[in-house]
Amino acid sequence: MSRPLRSTSTRLALAVAGSFLLAFVLLGAGVYVAVSTLLLQDARELVRTDAAGLMQLYRDGGRAALAQELRDRLDAPDDPDAVYALIAANGKAEIGDVSAMSATKGARWTTFEHADPDAPGDGAHSMRVLAQLQPLPGGETLLTGLRLQSQDRFLHLMLRTALVALAVAASLGVLVGWFTSRWVSRRLSSLDLTAARVGGGELGLRVPLDGSGDAFDRLGRRFNAMLDRIEDLLGGVRHATDHIAHDLRTPLTRLRNRLEDLRHRPGATPPERAALDGAVQETDQLLTTFGALLRLARIEAQPPAGSGPVLDLSALAADAAELYTPIGAERSVRLRTSLEPASVHGDRDQLFQMLVNLLDNALKYAPAGSEVALSLQAGPGGVVLCIDDEGPGIPEADRERVFDRFQRLESHRGTPGSGLGLSLVRAIVHRHGGRIELLDRAPGLRVQVWWPAA
């Protein structure tokens, strides 16, 4: 339960539902108190008016007239909810049945429980009575009261209705909270989807705006401005790299041709030819690096390949394995394949280039006498390519860094290469809508590539 509660959408839904319920409870409690107070005031006013009439009768006709009026009202009551009693100085009721009043003698207003005369049994049911006590000359007390059964029934009905309404309000609160969180999630989903696709290489995408000018619209506008700036910066880097590579390839090619002519010049001594051989190799390495930079710039500038033709990836993997099997044999490394039929959308040459780069890396760092495994599996979740070797592997902290341009581990700096192979691989994978991971095999490294199936 802790993980869903950490979700912002869930907390927003709970906050909206809780606020809705709290407002309903406060409003209901306020209405209940207000109605209860109003009913009690009305009951007090009725008792006060009735008591005033009895006191006027007492003043006009004396105790005998008051006692006779009380007996007549008790025998044939005009109001069945009215309660009357004449209490002696010792606290006992001379007229009426209010024995419970002995503890409240002397109070002006009181509320007590009184047996329901219409209820079956002896005192099986009782109800509240609101009464006014008025002292009479001689120590007696006149009690004029009103049973609150009508008010209590109304309040009970109101409370039951409020509980039903609370259940309905709770359901509505949860529903409103759920719709609110869904609305917020839907407003943010376009931003999240755009960020994910831009992270996958679709730098030309932008967040759709609705023109409302609210916080979400302003956030989308700022996000688009940020993407514009990033695209401009990356475009500048790509153009600079492309121009540098183009501008330097021609003079480097001329330099290599001149070094080649000097190397085959008659009369060149063996030390001179050895030095020229090293210069030619370094020039070839530079030309290879510039060629890789140009390929990388072109791949990153191309649109996604998801709408490309359907390719048999297993056939491409088999061709790459056939090409590198003799190279592995020269290094005493066995190349084992396990390829299932799998089809993807994309560019044949780029996918083959990716396979070649991955196999070249695996065979380069695999120790003699070991094995490199190339496997391809297709399932409902997509196509998965795995290349396993038994080499030194890559530390976990460096597994993302090795995909950057010209990044090479300290232990690999003496090996041939330009540091662009894995950069090319990642660019090709991202262009084809896939993802690549480097996993530890202990010992060795697993390169795992996933694509959506065609």
N, C-alpha and C positions, 0 to 999 in steps of 0.2 A: 504493500500500500504506500510505502514511502516514496517510491519512484514516481507514481502518477501524481502525488501531491506536490512534487517539485515542478511539475509542468505549469508553465505560466497560464496556459489556457484553462487548466483545471482549477487553478487558484482564482482566476478571473471569474469562472463560472460559480465557484463557491462563494466568492465575495458578492457577486450580484444576487445570488439566491439568498445569502445570509442577510444582505441589506434589505431585500424585499420582505423577508420574513420578519426581521426586526421592526421595520416600519409598520407592518400589519399588526404585530403584537402590541406595539406601543399605541397605535390608533385604537385597536380593540380594547385594550386596558383602559385607555382614556374614556372611551364611550361607555364602558361598563361602569366605571366609577361615577361618571356624570349622571347616567340613568339611575343608578342605585341611590345617589345623593338626592336626585330630584324626587324619586318615589318616596324616600324617607321624609323629605320636607313636606310633601303632599299629605302623608300620613300624620305627621305632627300637626299640620294645620287642621285636619279633620278632628283629631283628638282635642286640640286646643278649643275649637269651636263647640264641640260637644260638652267638654268640661265647663266651659263658661256658661252654657245654658243650665247645667245642673246646679252650679253655684248660685246662679240667679234664682233658681227655684228654691234653694235652701234659704237664701236671704228673704225670699217672699213668704214661704210657708213653713220654714223651720225644718227640724230634723225629721219629723213625721212625714211631711210631704216629700222630702228627698228619699226617705226609705221606701215609701210606697211607689214612687216613680222608678226606683231601681228594681223593686220586685216586679213591677209591671213590664219593664223592659227585658228582664231576664226570663220571665214567663212567656212573653210574646214579643220577641225582638224584631224591631224594624230592620235592623242591620245584623245579619248573623255573625259578622266578624267583630262586632262591638263586644267589649269586655267591661263589666262594672263590678265594683266591690266597695263595701264599707268596712273598714278595718278598725277594730277596737284599739284601745291604747296598749293592750298587752300583745298586739301583733296578730291576733286571730281575726279571721274574716267573719263579721256578723251577717253580712249579706254577700253572696257570691262565693266562689271557690278559688281562692288565690293564696293558698297556704304557702306557696313559694315566696310570697312577698314579705315574709317576716324578716328576711335578710336585707331587704332594700328599703325598709321603713325610713323615712326622713328624706329620701332623694326626691327631687322634683320630677325628673324624667328617668325612666328606667326601661330596660328591655329584658324580658324573661321568657322562659319556655312554659307554655300552658298546654294542658291536655286537650286533644281534639274531642269535643263531645260527640261528634258524629262517627268517630272511628270505632271499629269493633274492639271489644276487650276493654280492659281497665288501664287506661293511660298508655295504650300500645303506640299511639302516635301523638306527637306534640308539635307545636308550632310556635314561632316567635310572636311575642306580643309587645307592642310599643305602648307604654302607659305613662300618664301624668298623675302625680300624687299631690293632693291638695289637703293640707291640714285643716281640721274643723275645730271649733271651740269644744272643749271637753276632752281633747286628746284623740279623737277619732280622725281617720284619714279617708278621703274620698279618692278612689282609684277609677280613672276613666282611661280605657285602653282600646286598642284596635289590633286584631289579628293581622299579621303581615303575610298570610298565606297567598293572597293574590300577587303581592309584590314578589314574594319568594318564587312562586311558580313562573312569573314572568322572567325573573333574573335567571332561574335555572334553564328555562327555554332559551333565553338569550345566550347563556354560557354554552349549552349544547350546540346551538347554531354557530357560535363563534368557533367551537372546536372543529366542527365540520368545515367551516370556512377556512380555518387554519390549515387543515389537511389539503383543501383545494389550493390555498395560497402557497403551501409548500410545493405542491406539484407544479403550480404555475411559476414559482420562483426558480425551481430546478430547470424547468423548460426555458424560461427567459434567460437564465444563466448559460444554459447549453447553447441557445441560439446566439447569445452575445459572444461567447467564446468561439463558436463556429464562424461568426461574422468577422471577428478579429483575425482568426486563423486564415480565413479566405482572403482577407485584405493583405495578409503577410505572405500568403503562399506564392503569389506572383513574384514577390521580392526574393523569396527563398529559391524558387525554381530558376529564376534568372541568374541568381548568384551561383547555383549549382552548375548551370549550363555554361556560364562564363568561366567558372573554374575548370570546366571540362574542355575549354579551348574556343568556345563560341564568343569571341570578344565583341562581335558586332551586335549582340542582343542588348535590349534595353527593357526596363520595367515599364509596362503599360500604365499610363496615367488616366485618371477619370476626370480631371479638371475641377474637382470639388474644392481643392485648396486646403483640405484638412491635414492632420498630422501625417497620415499615411501617404497622402499625395505629395506633401513636402518631402517626406523621407524618400519616396521614389524619385523625386526630381533631383535631390542631392545625390542619390545613388547613381542615377544616370550621368550626372555631371562628373562624378568620380570615375565611372567607367570610361567616359569620353577622355578624361585626362590620362587614365592608364593606357587606353588604346593609342593616344597620341604619343605617349612616351615609348611604348613598346614599338609602335611604328617607326619612331625615330631611331630606336636601337636597331631594328631590323634593316632599315634603309642604310644606316651607317655601316652595319656589318656587310650588307650586300654590296655597297659601293666599295668598301675596303677590299672585300674579296675579289670583286671584279677588277679593281684598279691594280691589285697586286698580282693577280694570276698571270697577266700577260708579261710583266717584267720578270717574274719568277720562271715562267716557261722559257723566256729568252735566256735567262741566266743558266737554266739547266742545260739547254742546248749548247751553249758555249762551253760549259764545263764538260759536257759529253764530247765535244770536238777536241778540247784540250786533252782529255783522257786518251783519246785514240790518235793523238798527234804523234808522228814518227819522232823518235829520239827521246820520248819521255821516259825518265828513270822510274824504276819500281816504286821508290818512296813517293815520287810525284803522283804516280797513278793511284797509289793507296790513298793519298790525301784527296785526290780528285774523286775517288770512289766515295769517300765519306761525305764530301760536299754534295755530290749528286744524291746520295741517300737523304741527307738533311733537306735538300730542295724538294725531293719527292714527298717527304713527310709534310713540308709546308704546303705543297700543292694539294695533298690529300686533306689536310686540315681545312684549307680554304674551300675545297670542293664539298666537304662535310658541312661547313658553315652555310654555303649556298643552298645545299639540299635542305638543311634545317630551316632556313629562312623561307624557302618556298613552301615547305610542308606547313609551317605555322601560319602562313598567309592564306592557305587554301581553305575553302569552306568544309564543313563536316562531310565525311564520306558515307553517311548513313543511307543516302539514296543511290549509292553506286551499284554496280552490277553484283550479282550473287556469285561468290567464289567458293571453290572447294578448298577449304583451309587445310584439310588433311593431305591433299595432293601437294600443296605448296610445302608443307612440313616434311613430306617424304622427299621432295626434291632437295630441300635444304639439308636433310640428314644424309642423303646420297652424296651431296657435294662435300660434306665435312667428314664423312666416315674415313676416307683415306688420310685426311689431315690428322684425325684422331689416332689412326693407326701409326702414323709417323711419330707421334708423341707417346705411344704405348697407352692410349686412352681408348676404351671401348665405348662406342656410341650405341645405346639401346633405345629402340622406339616402341611406343604403344599408341597407335593412332586410330581413333574412331572417326567415322564419317561426320564431318561438321561443315556447315556452310555459314558464311558471313557476307555482309555487304562491304565493299571497299575497293581499294586500289591494289591490284596484284603486285606491282613492282614494289610498292612501299611495304606491303605485308611480307614479301620475300626478303626485303632489306632488313626488316625487323628480326625475322627468324635467323638470318645470317649473322647479324650483330650479336644476338643472344647466344647462339651456338659458338661463335668465335670467342666470346668472353668465357663461356663455360669450359671450353677445351684449353684456352690459354692458361687458366689458373688451376685446372684439375691436375693433381699429381700423377706421375707415371704409374701405370698399373691399376688405376682407378676406373670408374665408370661414370659416364654422363647419360642421364635418362631424359628422353624427350617423349612427353605424353600429351594426348589431346583427347578431351572428353566433351560430349555434347549432351545437354539435358534441358529440362524445362526452364531452368534459370539462366541459360546461356551457354556459351562455349568457353572452356577453360583449357589453357595451354600451360604446361608446367615443364620447366627445365631444371633438373637436379644435378648438382655436381658434388664432389667430395673434397673441394678445395678449402682454402683458409676461411672462406665466407667473408661477410661484411659486418662490422659491429653495428648494433642497433642504432646507435646515435648517428651513424653515417649513412643510413639506408635511404634517406631522402636527399641528402646532400649530393650523393653520387649521380643523381639525375641532372644536376646543374651543369652548365657548360664549363668545360676545361677543369672539372673537379676530378681529382685523382687522389686515392689514398696514399699515404706516405710509403706503405709497403709495396705499392704498385708503380712507383715513379720510375723504376728502372726498366719496366716492360714497355714494348712498343705500343703506340697508340696516341690519339690526339685528345682524349678526354671528352669526345663528343658522341661516342657510340650510344651510351645510355640516354643521352639527351635526344638523339634521333629516335630511339626506341619509344621513349615516352611521348614525343610529339606525334608519332605514327599511331600509337595506341589511343591517345586522346582524340585524334582526328577521326578515328573509327568508333568513337563512343565507348571505349573500353576503359579499363583501369589496370594498373600494374602494381604488384607488391613484391617486396623482397623479404623472404622468410628464412628463418634459421633452421638448418637440418641437423646440426650438431653431430658430426662435422659436415661442413659444406653449406651451400646456399641453394635455396629454391627460388626461382623466378616464376611467379604465377601471374598470368595475364587472363583477363576476363573480357569477353565481348558479348553483346546481345546476339542471339541466333538470328539468322536470316529467316 
